[in-house]
C-alpha cells in the first residue's frame, strides 16, 4: 500500500490479523529530512510505502499519530495480483 501524505508530522502504521488480539507495528521507510530550527519539523509531501504480504480480507490496518503536529492523508493506492475465480480458457 502506498499512502500519499501532505503536510504531516510523524505517522505510525499498525496491522492486526483477524482473530489476533494484538496490533503489530508495520515498519515503513521514511526519508530523512532537515528543517530550520525555528520551524516545525513537518514534511510537505511524501509517499510512504507500507509492505503487506497478505490477502486484503485477512487483516486490518490502522494509521496512528501520537505527534502534536497535524497529519494530512491525501490518497492511498495499492499494488497486487488480480486473478478472477473460475477462469475458463476460450
N, C-alpha and C positions, 0 to 999 in steps of 0.2 A: 504494500500500500504506500502511496506517495501522498503526503499532506503538504499543501501549499499554505504557508503561514505568512501573514502580513506583519505588521508592527507587533513584535512579540517578545516576551521575556522567556524564561526557562519553562519547557514543556516536558512532561513525562508521559510515556505510553505504557499501559498495563494490559496484560492478556490473561483471560481465565478460560480454561477448558470447561465445557459443560459437564456437570457432575463433580467438579472440583470446588472446594470452598475458598481457595486462596487465589489472590491476584498476583501474578508474577510480572516483574518489570521487563519490558522489551527494550533491549539496547539498540538505540539508533545513533547514527553518526551525524553529528552537527559540526559544521566548520567553525573553527575558532575565529573570532572577530575582535577588532580593537575599537575602543571608543575614547573620547576625550574625557578626562577625569571629572569635569564639571557637568557632564551629561549623563543621562541614564543609559545602562548597558542594554539597549534594545537593538534588535536586528530588523532592518526594513522589510526585506522579502527573502524568504528561504524556502527550499523544498526539502522535506525530511522523508527519508525512505525507512519504512518500518518493515523488516523482513518477517513474513508469516508463512510457514510451510504446512498449512492445514486447509481443510475444506472450509468454506465460509459458513457452513451450518454447524460447526463443532467448536466454536469459540466465541467469546465476547471481547471487545476491545474498549478500553476506557482511556480518555485523554484527561490528564490532571495537571494542574499547575499550582504549586504552593508559593510561587513568587508573588510579590505585591504588584508586579507590573502587569499590564493587560496582555491578553492573548487574542490574536485575530486569526481565525481559521477561514481561509478563503475557499479552498476546494480540496477534494480527495479523489484520487484515481487509483485504479488497481491494475495489475498485470496478472494474467493467469492463462491456463489452458482450458479451452472450452471443448467439450465433446458431447454431442447430443446423444441421448439414450436411444436405444433401439434403432440405430442407423442401419439402413438396408441399402446395399450397393445396387445400383440400377444397371 
